[in-house]
Amino acid sequence: MTSHDDNKVASPVGSKVHPDKALWVIWGVMVLMTVIALPFIVRQSAVIQAFADMCMTALSAGR
């Protein structure tokens, strides 16, 4: 009888890629774009008002 461990191929530890790496990269790019765009968004008072309205709608819906 052979063990299942004998059939496994040894792989180097450094070659393992986290399965969610692409999601983390996408998330990081989105955060970076948000931080870069923030000074331009703050100057637009209509955008800030719309965001505040959305937040208040979400808060009042939870009650």
N, C-alpha and C positions, 0 to 999 in steps of 0.2 A: 504494500500500500504506500501511496505517496501522499504527502501532506499538501494542502493547498498553498502553504507558504513557499514550497519548493518551486511552484510554477510562476510566482511573482517575479517580475523583473525589477531589480534594484534601480531606483532613480535618484539622482542627486537631490539633496534637500533644497538647494537654491532654485531649482526649476519649477517648484510648485507655484502656481498662479492662483490667487484668491478668486473664486467664482464671481464675486461682486465687484471686482476691480473696475469694470467698465462703468458701473453705476456710480462708484465713488468718483471717478474721473468726471463724469457728466455733472454730478452734484458740485464738485469743486469748480468746474467751469462756470456753472450757473451762479455760484456765490461770487466768484471773481467778477463776472459781468455785472452783477448787482452792485457790488462795491464800487466799481468803476463808474456806473451810471448814476449812483446816488447823488452826487453834487448837481447833476443836470435835472434830476427828478425833483429835488427839493425846491428848485426855482419855479416849478410849475404848480401853482396853488390849487388848480383844478384837480390835478392828479392826487395831491395830498388830501383834498376834501373827499374825493371819491373813495380813497383808501380808508379814511376815517369812517365814512358812511358804511362801508363793507364790514369794518370791525364792529361797529355798533349794532349792525343788523345781526351779525353772528352772536354777539353777546346777548342781545335781547331774545334771540331765538332759543337760547339755551335755558331760558327761565320757564 
